């Protein structure tokens, strides 16, 4: 977008997740890259921001019982119980 070359470095497992999401038609990764470029967060490098969004996507899949690439819960993700009235809700997320 900015006409500047920037190398996106992600661990292999993240690239595999990107490939899985794109194969399913769930994301357009180049669109995610452009969105992150247009909406930077403080001084967070583009690669780290993309890793965060991919991690958050995977956590959201676990929380909402959607298809996941693996049977392993994402690192840093945790479930907890929340009581409201006479109902108990399962929620979760965490920090990368």
N, C-alpha and C positions, 0 to 999 in steps of 0.2 A: 504494500500500500504506500509506504513512504519512499519507495524506490531505493531503499537501502538493503543490501544483502545482510541477512542475519541467519546464522546457523542455529537451528533448533536442535538442542541436544536433550534427548530423553533416554532413560534406561530402556533396555530391550523390552521389558514387560509392558511399558507404557506404549511403545510402538505396536506391540502385539494387540493391546487393548484398542488402540486407534484403528488398526486394521479390522478387528472384530466388529467395532461399532460401525465403521464405514461399510463393511460387507453386509451388515444387517440393514443398512440404510438409516441408521439412527442419528448419525451426525455427518456433517461435511467439515472435515478437519480444517481445510483451508479457510472456511468461513470462521471457524473458531480462532484461527491465527489472526485473521484480519480484525475480528472483534477484540481480541486481547491487545493488538497493536493500537487500536483506536481508544481503548479504555484501560490505559496502564494503571497499575496500582503502586503508588509511591515509587520506589526504586527497584521493584521486583523485576528481575530479568524475565523476558518473554518465556523462556523454557520453563522456569519455575512456576510462572502463572498458569501455563498450559498443564503442567503436571498437577497443580492444585485443582483445576477445573475437571480434569480426567478423574482424579481421586474422588472429588465430590460427586461426579456422575455415577461412579461405581457405588459409592455409599448410598446414594439415592435409590439405586436399583435394589440394594439389599433391604433398605427400609421399606420399600414399596412392593417387595416380593416380585420384582421384574426379572427377566432373564439376566444372568450374569455369565461372564466369560469362564470363570472358574468356580470351584466350590470353596475357595478360600476367602474368608472375610478380609476386606482391605485392612492393611496395617493402620493403626490409629483410630479405627472405627469401633464403637462400642454401642451396645444396646442398653437401655435402662427403662424402668417402669415408671409411669406417671399415673397417679390416681386423681380422678376428678369425679366427685360425687360417688356413685356406686359403681363406676367403671374404672378399669385399669387399662391404660394404653401403653403399648410398647413404642418407644421412640429411640432414636440413636443418631449419632454423628460423632465428631471428634475433631481433633486437630492433626494436621499433617506434620 
